[in-house]
Amino acid sequence: MLERTLIIVGFVLAVAGIAVLIGLVAGSPSAWAFAPGLLLIGLGLGVMLTPSVNVVQSAFHEERQGEISGLSRSISNLGSTFGTAIAGTILVANLTHHAYAAAMATLAVAALATATRLPRTTPTANAPADAPTRPRT
């Protein structure tokens, strides 16, 4: 339960950072306008990173930790790739005069949607290594 709370708090901090970033950068062309938003985004990601790895790793038996670690990292990279592709597409398409704000807002909505779909309880690894595993919802 604590892990889920920390993950959601981290996402909320990151989304708040995105909002601050959009607001300050729109009002000032200074490089310092980026600092508060980027700080909040970094703090949010830092708060949620360790608990999210813990949730994934603790859901599987000890014998599968190597496999799950690799799979978890691969999925993390896939998410980063999709996020970059989506934001990049919005920026390159330049559909609005505020393409940067639209790209960041889209990523914020995607992050919050992902965070709210986390399971309420953390599954435990009581099953033997050869038993099929699935996350609880």
C-alpha positions, 0 to 999 in steps of 0.5 A, spaced: 500 500 500 505 504 501 508 503 494 502 505 491 501 511 495 509 513 493 508 511 486 502 516 485 505 521 489 511 521 485 506 521 478 502 527 481 509 531 483 511 530 476 505 532 473 505 538 477 512 539 475 509 539 468 504 544 469 509 549 473 514 548 467 508 550 462 506 556 466 513 559 467 516 557 460 510 560 457 511 567 461 518 568 461 523 566 455 529 565 461 533 559 462 531 559 469 524 559 468 525 551 466 528 550 473 522 549 478 518 545 473 524 540 472 526 540 479 519 538 481 519 533 475 525 530 477 523 529 484 516 526 482 520 521 478 525 520 484 520 518 489 516 513 484 522 510 481 524 505 487 517 503 489 515 501 482 521 497 481 519 494 488 512 492 486 514 489 480 520 485 483 516 483 489 511 480 485 515 474 483 519 468 486 526 469 488 528 464 482 525 469 477 528 475 479 533 476 474 528 475 468 523 479 471 529 485 472 530 484 465 523 484 463 522 490 467 527 494 465 525 493 457 518 495 459 521 501 462 525 503 456 519 501 451 514 506 455 520 512 455 520 510 447 513 511 446 513 517 451 518 520 446 515 518 440 508 521 442 511 528 445 516 528 438 510 527 434 506 532 437 511 537 437 513 536 429 506 536 427 505 543 430 498 542 430 497 548 435 501 555 437 502 551 443 505 545 441 510 544 447 504 545 452 500 540 448 506 535 448 507 536 456 500 536 457 499 529 453 504 526 457 502 528 464 495 525 462 498 519 460 502 518 466 496 520 471 492 514 467 497 509 468 498 511 476 491 510 477 491 503 474 496 500 479 493 494 483 491 496 490 495 491 493 502 488 492 502 481 490 507 476 494 511 471 491 509 465 495 508 461 488 514 456 486 518 458 480 515 454 475 508 456 477 504 461 472 504 468 475 500 474 474 499 481 477 493 482 481 488 487 480 
